[in-house]
């Protein structure tokens, strides 16, 4: 059988991981190795990433087990495959995720990193101080307020057309993956930040027009090839904002703001289906991860504060002992 080049899906996926989530070089190399192994196995079956069914992923895991691979290695390979198909689904390359319901070899499902409301408040406050001039500070504030208020994907945020945001909208029309549209409500703070930025943006565009420079259709224009702020530049910007805010930069990415949006809504009593719609998830099973996040946080609260919990009992015993000395 003649060999074939690795699927272009792999390079697209790795680029997105680097740009949106800031994946480390070693992580990207590991993803690349694991996905190339899966791609090579598929080639021997006469299949491509586009044709994979759930049964194919399960057969690949059986193959890995038969190769004598460690449980941790098999779990890592499944994680890479899951991440690839999650990316493919969100990018509209697939209409489903064949790996979504497959459980790993005894591995616990990792929960997304979550920022507290206090940490988000610190980030929003820091954004107001970040920038070389008033226009950049207003733009950065608008970026952060919109991201947290809507839970948009970073690609949706940086690519927003200015036409969708005019007229002080209460609802924002977002064009998601696969050309699907959804409506997301804006908070008062996000609306105020948006109105202020549009005013400054229009002044900047008017100055550009006097210099015979073409107008931009984007809410966050840029001189780069894309014509708008890139997701990689925004990723770097949000790290800078985290440092100023005193929040651990390793916890802060555009995606963790999306997670914070969903988790904070759920903690406030929002309906899971409503959150699914606002996030643009086609399958509610994808949204259900946030219920597990909330359950984990509630469990921590009980363990730390309930008088009969082991953790609290240890703290109480320590306090009693010190008082008796």
Buried (B, 14 or more C-beta within 10 A) or exposed (E): EEEEEBBEBBEBBBEBBBBBBBBEEEBBEBBBEBBBBBBEBBBEEEBEBEEBEBEBBBEBBEBBEEEEBEEEBBBBBBBBBBBBBBBBBBBEBBEEBBBBEBEBBEBEEEBBBBBBEEBBEBBBBBBBEBBEEEBEBBBBBBBBBBBBBBBBBBBBBBBBBBEEBEEEBEEBBBBBBBEEEBEBEBBEBBBBBBBBBBEBBEEEBEEBEEEEEEEBEBBBBBEEEEBBBBBBBBBEBBBBBBEBBEBEBEEBBBBBBBBBBBBBBBBEEBEBEEBBBBBBBBEEEBBBBBEEBBEEBEEEEEEEEEEEBEEBEEEEEEEEEEEEE
